Amino acid sequence: MKKRVDKLEWDKAKQDADDLKQLFKKNKWKYQLLGTDTEYMGLDRHIKKLQVSIEEKDKEEAKKDSAMIKHYIESPYFK
């Protein structure tokens, strides 16, 4: 997704963000088991912020949200 944002491929980035949101919704219960409330709620919040950043075509915010999403996904596994 970060590469799509860098290349300003907003339609593809939007689809990736939507797919990520659906994947999170489908597997939220697993993340709740592995992580803390802060982690899965933060992940949800940053996915939503990413979707807004992409809609607004805000490259810098989209990149920040992508980095935070990556952090929240990796954190339960690399503590």
N, CA, C and O atoms as a Tinker XYZ file with bonds, in Angstrom:
   316  protein
     1  N      0.822000   -1.176000    0.000000    73     2
     2  CA     0.000000    0.000000    0.000000    64     1     3
     3  C      0.875000    1.253000    0.000000    63     2     4     5
     4  O      0.565000    2.239000   -0.668000    81     3
     5  N      1.957000    1.201000    0.748000    73     3     6
     6  CA     2.857000    2.358000    0.811000    64     5     7
     7  C      3.400000    2.692000   -0.580000    63     6     8     9
     8  O      3.519000    3.864000   -0.936000    81     7
     9  N      3.725000    1.677000   -1.356000    73     7    10
    10  CA     4.224000    1.911000   -2.717000    64     9    11
    11  C      3.153000    2.550000   -3.591000    63    10    12    13
    12  O      3.450000    3.421000   -4.408000    81    11
    13  N      1.908000    2.117000   -3.417000    73    11    14
    14  CA     0.814000    2.703000   -4.197000    64    13    15
    15  C      0.623000    4.172000   -3.840000    63    14    16    17
    16  O      0.365000    5.002000   -4.712000    81    15
    17  N      0.750000    4.489000   -2.560000    73    15    18
    18  CA     0.629000    5.882000   -2.125000    64    17    19
    19  C      1.795000    6.691000   -2.681000    63    18    20    21
    20  O      1.601000    7.806000   -3.165000    81    19
    21  N      2.999000    6.140000   -2.616000    73    19    22
    22  CA     4.167000    6.844000   -3.168000    64    21    23
    23  C      3.997000    7.145000   -4.649000    63    22    24    25
    24  O      4.413000    8.196000   -5.135000    81    23
    25  N      3.376000    6.203000   -5.361000    73    23    26
    26  CA     3.167000    6.378000   -6.807000    64    25    27
    27  C      1.872000    7.132000   -7.119000    63    26    28    29
    28  O      1.518000    7.326000   -8.282000    81    27
    29  N      1.178000    7.548000   -6.073000    73    27    30
    30  CA    -0.095000    8.272000   -6.206000    64    29    31
    31  C     -1.151000    7.457000   -6.949000    63    30    32    33
    32  O     -1.952000    8.007000   -7.704000    81    31
    33  N     -1.146000    6.159000   -6.733000    73    31    34
    34  CA    -2.154000    5.264000   -7.308000    64    33    35
    35  C     -3.307000    5.172000   -6.304000    63    34    36    37
    36  O     -3.479000    4.153000   -5.635000    81    35
    37  N     -4.081000    6.231000   -6.208000    73    35    38
    38  CA    -5.088000    6.371000   -5.160000    64    37    39
    39  C     -6.205000    5.334000   -5.258000    63    38    40    41
    40  O     -6.651000    4.831000   -4.227000    81    39
    41  N     -6.666000    5.001000   -6.450000    73    39    42
    42  CA    -7.745000    4.017000   -6.589000    64    41    43
    43  C     -7.300000    2.644000   -6.096000    63    42    44    45
    44  O     -8.046000    1.954000   -5.400000    81    43
    45  N     -6.086000    2.256000   -6.460000    73    43    46
    46  CA    -5.565000    0.962000   -6.017000    64    45    47
    47  C     -5.292000    0.973000   -4.512000    63    46    48    49
    48  O     -5.530000   -0.020000   -3.824000    81    47
    49  N     -4.794000    2.098000   -4.011000    73    47    50
    50  CA    -4.543000    2.210000   -2.573000    64    49    51
    51  C     -5.857000    2.133000   -1.805000    63    50    52    53
    52  O     -5.918000    1.521000   -0.738000    81    51
    53  N     -6.906000    2.747000   -2.338000    73    51    54
    54  CA    -8.220000    2.691000   -1.693000    64    53    55
    55  C     -8.715000    1.251000   -1.628000    63    54    56    57
    56  O     -9.237000    0.820000   -0.600000    81    55
    57  N     -8.556000    0.515000   -2.706000    73    55    58
    58  CA    -8.974000   -0.883000   -2.725000    64    57    59
    59  C     -8.165000   -1.699000   -1.723000    63    58    60    61
    60  O     -8.717000   -2.557000   -1.035000    81    59
    61  N     -6.866000   -1.438000   -1.636000    73    59    62
    62  CA    -6.026000   -2.138000   -0.661000    64    61    63
    63  C     -6.479000   -1.835000    0.770000    63    62    64    65
    64  O     -6.543000   -2.734000    1.608000    81    63
    65  N     -6.790000   -0.572000    1.042000    73    63    66
    66  CA    -7.246000   -0.189000    2.385000    64    65    67
    67  C     -8.586000   -0.841000    2.708000    63    66    68    69
    68  O     -8.802000   -1.288000    3.834000    81    67
    69  N     -9.479000   -0.898000    1.735000    73    67    70
    70  CA   -10.772000   -1.554000    1.942000    64    69    71
    71  C    -10.582000   -3.051000    2.203000    63    70    72    73
    72  O    -11.245000   -3.628000    3.066000    81    71
    73  N     -9.679000   -3.666000    1.457000    73    71    74
    74  CA    -9.379000   -5.089000    1.663000    64    73    75
    75  C     -8.780000   -5.323000    3.054000    63    74    76    77
    76  O     -9.110000   -6.301000    3.726000    81    75
    77  N     -7.901000   -4.415000    3.473000    73    75    78
    78  CA    -7.306000   -4.518000    4.797000    64    77    79
    79  C     -8.367000   -4.401000    5.882000    63    78    80    81
    80  O     -8.325000   -5.135000    6.869000    81    79
    81  N     -9.310000   -3.491000    5.712000    73    79    82
    82  CA   -10.395000   -3.313000    6.686000    64    81    83
    83  C    -11.225000   -4.591000    6.793000    63    82    84    85
    84  O    -11.562000   -5.020000    7.896000    81    83
    85  N    -11.554000   -5.197000    5.659000    73    83    86
    86  CA   -12.342000   -6.430000    5.666000    64    85    87
    87  C    -11.562000   -7.571000    6.323000    63    86    88    89
    88  O    -12.123000   -8.358000    7.086000    81    87
    89  N    -10.273000   -7.653000    6.022000    73    87    90
    90  CA    -9.438000   -8.685000    6.621000    64    89    91
    91  C     -9.366000   -8.504000    8.135000    63    90    92    93
    92  O     -9.417000   -9.479000    8.884000    81    91
    93  N     -9.247000   -7.259000    8.579000    73    91    94
    94  CA    -9.216000   -6.982000   10.013000    64    93    95
    95  C    -10.539000   -7.383000   10.660000    63    94    96    97
    96  O    -10.546000   -8.025000   11.711000    81    95
    97  N    -11.649000   -7.009000   10.043000    73    95    98
    98  CA   -12.960000   -7.355000   10.610000    64    97    99
    99  C    -13.122000   -8.869000   10.720000    63    98   100   101
   100  O    -13.641000   -9.378000   11.713000    81    99
   101  N    -12.675000   -9.574000    9.694000    73    99   102
   102  CA   -12.809000  -11.036000    9.664000    64   101   103
   103  C    -11.963000  -11.705000   10.745000    63   102   104   105
   104  O    -12.369000  -12.715000   11.319000    81   103
   105  N    -10.793000  -11.143000   11.020000    73   103   106
   106  CA    -9.841000  -11.778000   11.937000    64   105   107
   107  C     -9.653000  -11.014000   13.242000    63   106   108   109
   108  O     -8.694000  -11.265000   13.971000    81   107
   109  N    -10.542000  -10.099000   13.538000    73   107   110
   110  CA   -10.407000   -9.274000   14.743000    64   109   111
   111  C    -10.305000  -10.136000   15.999000    63   110   112   113
   112  O     -9.497000   -9.848000   16.882000    81   111
   113  N    -11.099000  -11.166000   16.086000    73   111   114
   114  CA   -11.099000  -12.011000   17.278000    64   113   115
   115  C     -9.721000  -12.634000   17.525000    63   114   116   117
   116  O     -9.308000  -12.793000   18.674000    81   115
   117  N     -9.020000  -12.983000   16.458000    73   115   118
   118  CA    -7.678000  -13.551000   16.612000    64   117   119
   119  C     -6.719000  -12.498000   17.162000    63   118   120   121
   120  O     -5.885000  -12.776000   18.024000    81   119
   121  N     -6.862000  -11.293000   16.642000    73   119   122
   122  CA    -5.984000  -10.227000   17.109000    64   121   123
   123  C     -6.282000   -9.878000   18.564000    63   122   124   125
   124  O     -5.378000   -9.521000   19.320000    81   123
   125  N     -7.550000   -9.983000   18.953000    73   123   126
   126  CA    -7.915000   -9.724000   20.339000    64   125   127
   127  C     -7.270000  -10.746000   21.276000    63   126   128   129
   128  O     -6.913000  -10.420000   22.408000    81   127
   129  N     -7.124000  -11.976000   20.800000    73   127   130
   130  CA    -6.481000  -13.013000   21.613000    64   129   131
   131  C     -4.972000  -12.800000   21.737000    63   130   132   133
   132  O     -4.379000  -13.057000   22.784000    81   131
   133  N     -4.362000  -12.325000   20.644000    73   131   134
   134  CA    -2.910000  -12.180000   20.613000    64   133   135
   135  C     -2.414000  -10.864000   21.200000    63   134   136   137
   136  O     -1.359000  -10.819000   21.833000    81   135
   137  N     -3.168000   -9.808000   20.992000    73   135   138
   138  CA    -2.708000   -8.488000   21.390000    64   137   139
   139  C     -3.483000   -7.929000   22.571000    63   138   140   141
   140  O     -4.324000   -8.600000   23.169000    81   139
   141  N     -3.176000   -6.697000   22.882000    73   139   142
   142  CA    -3.875000   -5.992000   23.946000    64   141   143
   143  C     -5.010000   -5.164000   23.340000    63   142   144   145
   144  O     -5.102000   -5.014000   22.122000    81   143
   145  N     -5.861000   -4.637000   24.200000    73   143   146
   146  CA    -6.937000   -3.757000   23.733000    64   145   147
   147  C     -6.366000   -2.578000   22.953000    63   146   148   149
   148  O     -6.888000   -2.198000   21.905000    81   147
   149  N     -5.311000   -2.020000   23.470000    73   147   150
   150  CA    -4.678000   -0.863000   22.818000    64   149   151
   151  C     -4.223000   -1.211000   21.417000    63   150   152   153
   152  O     -4.377000   -0.407000   20.498000    81   151
   153  N     -3.662000   -2.400000   21.239000    73   151   154
   154  CA    -3.141000   -2.795000   19.930000    64   153   155
   155  C     -4.246000   -2.987000   18.904000    63   154   156   157
   156  O     -4.173000   -2.425000   17.811000    81   155
   157  N     -5.268000   -3.769000   19.232000    73   155   158
   158  CA    -6.276000   -4.007000   18.201000    64   157   159
   159  C     -7.167000   -2.787000   17.982000    63   158   160   161
   160  O     -7.656000   -2.574000   16.872000    81   159
   161  N     -7.383000   -1.992000   19.013000    73   159   162
   162  CA    -8.169000   -0.778000   18.829000    64   161   163
   163  C     -7.355000    0.269000   18.053000    63   162   164   165
   164  O     -7.905000    1.015000   17.243000    81   163
   165  N     -6.056000    0.316000   18.307000    73   163   166
   166  CA    -5.183000    1.214000   17.548000    64   165   167
   167  C     -5.112000    0.823000   16.097000    63   166   168   169
   168  O     -5.116000    1.679000   15.212000    81   167
   169  N     -5.047000   -0.469000   15.849000    73   167   170
   170  CA    -5.032000   -0.956000   14.463000    64   169   171
   171  C     -6.311000   -0.553000   13.750000    63   170   172   173
   172  O     -6.264000   -0.062000   12.622000    81   171
   173  N     -7.433000   -0.753000   14.384000    73   171   174
   174  CA    -8.718000   -0.378000   13.794000    64   173   175
   175  C     -8.763000    1.129000   13.510000    63   174   176   177
   176  O     -9.195000    1.550000   12.437000    81   175
   177  N     -8.321000    1.921000   14.463000    73   175   178
   178  CA    -8.342000    3.380000   14.312000    64   177   179
   179  C     -7.454000    3.819000   13.146000    63   178   180   181
   180  O     -7.847000    4.684000   12.363000    81   179
   181  N     -6.269000    3.236000   13.025000    73   179   182
   182  CA    -5.353000    3.648000   11.957000    64   181   183
   183  C     -5.803000    3.145000   10.586000    63   182   184   185
   184  O     -5.523000    3.791000    9.576000    81   183
   185  N     -6.481000    2.030000   10.531000    73   183   186
   186  CA    -7.047000    1.593000    9.250000    64   185   187
   187  C     -8.096000    2.602000    8.792000    63   186   188   189
   188  O     -8.135000    2.974000    7.619000    81   187
   189  N     -8.944000    3.044000    9.717000    73   187   190
   190  CA    -9.954000    4.047000    9.371000    64   189   191
   191  C     -9.302000    5.360000    8.957000    63   190   192   193
   192  O     -9.732000    5.992000    7.992000    81   191
   193  N     -8.263000    5.773000    9.685000    73   191   194
   194  CA    -7.560000    7.006000    9.337000    64   193   195
   195  C     -6.892000    6.870000    7.968000    63   194   196   197
   196  O     -6.859000    7.828000    7.195000    81   195
   197  N     -6.363000    5.688000    7.670000    73   195   198
   198  CA    -5.736000    5.452000    6.371000    64   197   199
   199  C     -6.760000    5.610000    5.256000    63   198   200   201
   200  O     -6.474000    6.226000    4.229000    81   199
   201  N     -7.944000    5.058000    5.454000    73   199   202
   202  CA    -8.981000    5.183000    4.440000    64   201   203
   203  C     -9.311000    6.655000    4.178000    63   202   204   205
   204  O     -9.486000    7.054000    3.027000    81   203
   205  N     -9.395000    7.447000    5.221000    73   203   206
   206  CA    -9.681000    8.877000    5.072000    64   205   207
   207  C     -8.514000    9.585000    4.383000    63   206   208   209
   208  O     -8.726000   10.410000    3.494000    81   207
   209  N     -7.302000    9.272000    4.784000    73   207   210
   210  CA    -6.117000    9.891000    4.173000    64   209   211
   211  C     -6.064000    9.604000    2.678000    63   210   212   213
   212  O     -5.716000   10.475000    1.882000    81   211
   213  N     -6.409000    8.386000    2.308000    73   211   214
   214  CA    -6.400000    8.022000    0.890000    64   213   215
   215  C     -7.518000    8.758000    0.152000    63   214   216   217
   216  O     -7.307000    9.257000   -0.953000    81   215
   217  N     -8.691000    8.826000    0.750000    73   215   218
   218  CA    -9.793000    9.564000    0.119000    64   217   219
   219  C     -9.410000   11.023000   -0.111000    63   218   220   221
   220  O     -9.747000   11.607000   -1.141000    81   219
   221  N     -8.707000   11.603000    0.853000    73   219   222
   222  CA    -8.299000   13.007000    0.745000    64   221   223
   223  C     -7.003000   13.176000   -0.050000    63   222   224   225
   224  O     -6.541000   14.296000   -0.267000    81   223
   225  N     -6.425000   12.059000   -0.478000    73   223   226
   226  CA    -5.175000   12.047000   -1.244000    64   225   227
   227  C     -4.056000   12.775000   -0.496000    63   226   228   229
   228  O     -3.300000   13.560000   -1.069000    81   227
   229  N     -3.980000   12.486000    0.795000    73   227   230
   230  CA    -2.964000   13.061000    1.670000    64   229   231
   231  C     -1.834000   12.045000    1.808000    63   230   232   233
   232  O     -1.891000   11.135000    2.635000    81   231
   233  N     -0.827000   12.220000    0.996000    73   231   234
   234  CA     0.264000   11.252000    0.916000    64   233   235
   235  C      0.988000   11.073000    2.252000    63   234   236   237
   236  O      1.239000    9.942000    2.669000    81   235
   237  N      1.321000   12.163000    2.918000    73   235   238
   238  CA     2.080000   12.078000    4.164000    64   237   239
   239  C      1.295000   11.357000    5.265000    63   238   240   241
   240  O      1.841000   10.495000    5.954000    81   239
   241  N      0.033000   11.704000    5.427000    73   239   242
   242  CA    -0.783000   11.037000    6.456000    64   241   243
   243  C     -0.984000    9.561000    6.128000    63   242   244   245
   244  O     -0.951000    8.716000    7.022000    81   243
   245  N     -1.189000    9.253000    4.866000    73   243   246
   246  CA    -1.370000    7.858000    4.452000    64   245   247
   247  C     -0.116000    7.047000    4.769000    63   246   248   249
   248  O     -0.214000    5.903000    5.214000    81   247
   249  N      1.053000    7.628000    4.542000    73   247   250
   250  CA     2.298000    6.933000    4.843000    64   249   251
   251  C      2.465000    6.736000    6.353000    63   250   252   253
   252  O      2.924000    5.682000    6.794000    81   251
   253  N      2.097000    7.738000    7.139000    73   251   254
   254  CA     2.174000    7.610000    8.600000    64   253   255
   255  C      1.236000    6.516000    9.092000    63   254   256   257
   256  O      1.614000    5.685000    9.919000    81   255
   257  N      0.001000    6.524000    8.573000    73   255   258
   258  CA    -0.966000    5.513000    9.001000    64   257   259
   259  C     -0.524000    4.119000    8.577000    63   258   260   261
   260  O     -0.717000    3.159000    9.323000    81   259
   261  N      0.059000    3.993000    7.405000    73   259   262
   262  CA     0.573000    2.693000    6.949000    64   261   263
   263  C      1.656000    2.189000    7.888000    63   262   264   265
   264  O      1.694000    1.004000    8.220000    81   263
   265  N      2.535000    3.085000    8.317000    73   263   266
   266  CA     3.605000    2.698000    9.239000    64   265   267
   267  C      3.027000    2.263000   10.587000    63   266   268   269
   268  O      3.497000    1.292000   11.180000    81   267
   269  N      2.027000    2.966000   11.063000    73   267   270
   270  CA     1.406000    2.597000   12.339000    64   269   271
   271  C      0.688000    1.252000   12.230000    63   270   272   273
   272  O      0.738000    0.444000   13.157000    81   271
   273  N      0.033000    1.015000   11.117000    73   271   274
   274  CA    -0.650000   -0.267000   10.899000    64   273   275
   275  C      0.370000   -1.400000   10.927000    63   274   276   277
   276  O      0.143000   -2.435000   11.554000    81   275
   277  N      1.482000   -1.199000   10.249000    73   275   278
   278  CA     2.533000   -2.211000   10.248000    64   277   279
   279  C      3.015000   -2.475000   11.670000    63   278   280   281
   280  O      3.206000   -3.626000   12.062000    81   279
   281  N      3.208000   -1.421000   12.433000    73   279   282
   282  CA     3.647000   -1.565000   13.830000    64   281   283
   283  C      2.637000   -2.377000   14.643000    63   282   284   285
   284  O      3.016000   -3.299000   15.365000    81   283
   285  N      1.357000   -2.035000   14.525000    73   283   286
   286  CA     0.336000   -2.744000   15.304000    64   285   287
   287  C      0.200000   -4.208000   14.887000    63   286   288   289
   288  O     -0.099000   -5.066000   15.717000    81   287
   289  N      0.416000   -4.488000   13.625000    73   287   290
   290  CA     0.325000   -5.885000   13.160000    64   289   291
   291  C      1.506000   -6.694000   13.684000    63   290   292   293
   292  O      1.349000   -7.849000   14.080000    81   291
   293  N      2.676000   -6.089000   13.683000    73   291   294
   294  CA     3.881000   -6.816000   14.101000    64   293   295
   295  C      4.016000   -6.910000   15.618000    63   294   296   297
   296  O      4.627000   -7.858000   16.110000    81   295
   297  N      3.478000   -5.981000   16.360000    73   295   298
   298  CA     3.749000   -5.899000   17.796000    64   297   299
   299  C      3.405000   -7.153000   18.605000    63   298   300   301
   300  O      4.189000   -7.505000   19.487000    81   299
   301  N      2.280000   -7.858000   18.366000    73   299   302
   302  CA     2.033000   -9.055000   19.170000    64   301   303
   303  C      3.026000  -10.183000   18.905000    63   302   304   305
   304  O      3.224000  -11.054000   19.752000    81   303
   305  N      3.646000  -10.164000   17.736000    73   303   306
   306  CA     4.527000  -11.251000   17.356000    64   305   307
   307  C      5.993000  -11.003000   17.725000    63   306   308   309
   308  O      6.777000  -11.945000   17.838000    81   307
   309  N      6.357000   -9.730000   17.910000    73   307   310
   310  CA     7.760000   -9.404000   18.149000    64   309   311
   311  C      7.980000   -8.687000   19.475000    63   310   312   313
   312  O      8.888000   -7.862000   19.588000    81   311
   313  N      7.166000   -8.990000   20.474000    73   311   314
   314  CA     7.313000   -8.368000   21.800000    64   313   315
   315  C      8.548000   -8.888000   22.477000    63   314   316
   316  O      8.850000   -8.489000   23.601000    81   315
